[in-house]
Amino acid sequence: MSERIGPIGRRQAIRRLSAPAVVSLFHGYHPLVPRQEGEWKARFFQQSEVETVARIAERILPETDTPGARSALVHQYIDFVLSRGDSADQDRFRDGLRWIDQTCQSRFGKPFAELEGGRQDEFLTGISESPFFREAKRLTVDGYYRSEAGMKQELGFEGNTFLSEFEGCTHPEHKSWSVGE
Amino acid sequence: MADVIVIGSGASGGMAAYNLTQKGVKVLMLDAGDVFDRKNFWTHVLPFEADGRLRRGDAPPQFFLDKKEQPYLTPEGRPFDLARVWGRGGKTNVWGRVSLRMSDLDFTAAERDGWGIPWPIRYADIAPYYDRVEELIGVCGGTDDSDALPGSRFLMPAPAPRCGEVFLQKACDKLRIPIVAGRRANFTRPHRGFPACHYCGACGEGCDTASFFNSADHLIPFALETGNLEIRSNAVVARILVDDRGQASGVQYFERQTGAERQVSGRVIVLGASAMDSTRILLNSRSSRFPNGLGNGSDQLGRNFCEQIMVHVRGFLPQLFGRGYVNDDGISGEHVYVPRFNHRPDREKPDYLRGFGIQFWSTGAQTTGADVAQRLPGFGAGFKAEVKKRYPALLSLHPFGEVLPRPENRVTVDDSRTDRYGVPLMKVDVTFGENERKMRKHMYDTCEEILHTLGAEIVPIDREANDVPGSAIHEHGTCRMGKDPKNSVLNSFNQMHEVPNLFVVDGSAFTAASEKNPTLSILALCWRASDYLAEEMRAGRI
């Protein structure tokens, strides 16, 4: 499993056991992706790659008590960034996707997108140091934490507003803290 | 014919126009771009609101010049990152606002350590101008002066430190590293008819209420009010023209929209196009009298590039884990600053020359959590929870170290490669040296020491890493001032040794960079230079 830096919460565990919310990958738009006519259409990915990318992004930032990367439409963001990138970056990402599906096919008899979630996590853990995964994670993180789901629902951001004064630290326990404690 | 042609509208061009027009001098300003309308700034647009705005046809101003429009060359394997803003106010529209006086520690450095040429001025020469500039532009800060950071006479109250900064203060106190209130040109009180800062933290998008100093709102309108200023926008200057006597006689420029060539004449030229473009203009202003660039008999024009080397160290403060969102926006950028301390008698003598200071922008909860999440390992629900836990706990340490001026770090022009107007492109060849690498080690060590003292979780450091040259956006030295015309281009009043009716007033005039952000010093030096110029004109010497 993926919880390498902390135990899974009970609430998340229950949620994970329930069926994932059905979210259309094509309905609506990620907020940093320019609109097209009608439903979203991939600019860089082939239709068959979209589902794989969305699944990878969802394993990186899954739905918990707040939305995950899939319902935040992070795959659309990744598609858009790559569509504007240079061809070497594009080739590297596409080669990575192809390698993943070929490897899953020969190892499990199924493409990545059709694997069960735990198996997907296991597989991604195995490639977590690869340039492909690092790039996928970088893009997923950027797309998720700049979406409303990531900023507001997940992190509770309430800044960039008008304040008449800035109070700074108002916590007595911070001010009284002394080095060495 | 204009009395004075000012090239550029940023900190230096704006100040020259501001001061000269108040003294009754007729000024023609040439600006390479146009007005950035504050109504269109995206100061209050969150990332996820961008698309809706764009669909309504509302786009933010494109402050930074597209490198494709005005390319520059770098040698293979030696990148240089040049950021330019062409348009009213220049880079002051989006500048970092850090306002630090240089001190005699900086002005006497070359005499003490023997590197480079001496500054032709001392702190006492510029101090009265620092006073005036701080009063004019509105700098907030503390009254915590030191030999490395003098002068706090006209400072507005400093904003309160954020939680993370309270801890940084304690760690530095324990380590006997000085840490003072940050000094920044954000108005913490209403100032000259402009409202105080509203602490939205989005200064980098340009301020919709002009609550920090920028040339376009705080200098140029006052110059226009005198009736002595005419501005020509979208005028991309190519060359300074000279007459038979070797005096500057005018300027050749190209209209940015049409590409049409224009010439305009003036009695005096004040060049403030920002260091690299000013240097390029002078190098391209060749004639039989000045075959290798205007005023370049010393062969120092374009050489001695200097700036600051930057590294970044980040950590997470366990004391702030999991406490939820806190509004840490403040005046954007840090509210505390570590001034240079490596020269202090109680410190071990460094194995390198000059010094560094430390800034702390992005400490605390940021607009997006991406900055935190990019630095944590793993993935999945556990990763997501760890991001949330550390989101308010980020400490960011950004030391800025002085890069020594070296003759081989230089700007040249390449006749075989020209821009869209047929003017030779600039070529920038800059690398960091041994002194910078040694200082970098001390920069990393100090940051680690501070974070260790707090028990912070340090994000893994690559100690060979630093930002590529140019990243500080503080370019200096390529048109330096000095006492001796044989090894400098300008005198102590930014006046060209070889062409007395030509003044270069931007950062290129600095003899050395120091570790400090330069805009305050550019403004003070330009005020001083334009006072001198006005007096010379009045006395009939120019």
Interface residues (C-beta under 8 A of the other chain):
Chain A: M1 S2 E3 R4 I5 G6 P7 I8 G9 Q12 R16 Y29 P31 L32 V33 P34 R35 R59 I60 L61 P62 T64 D121 L124 S128 K137 R138 V141 D142 Y144 Y145 R146 S147 E148 G150 M151 E154 L155 G156 F157 E158 G159 N160 T161 F162 L163 S164 E165 F166 E167 G168 C169 H171 H174 K175 W177 S178 V179 G180
Chain B: H44 L46 P47 F48 E49 A50 D51 G52 L54 R55 P159 A160 P161 R162 C163 E165 V166 F167 K170 A171 D173 K174 C197 H198 Y199 C200 G201 A202 Q319 G324 Y325 N327 D328 D329 G330 I331 H335 A365 T367 T368 G369 A370 A373 Q374 L376 P377 G378 F379 G380 A381 G382 F383 K384 A385 E386 V387 K388 K389 Y391 T453 L454
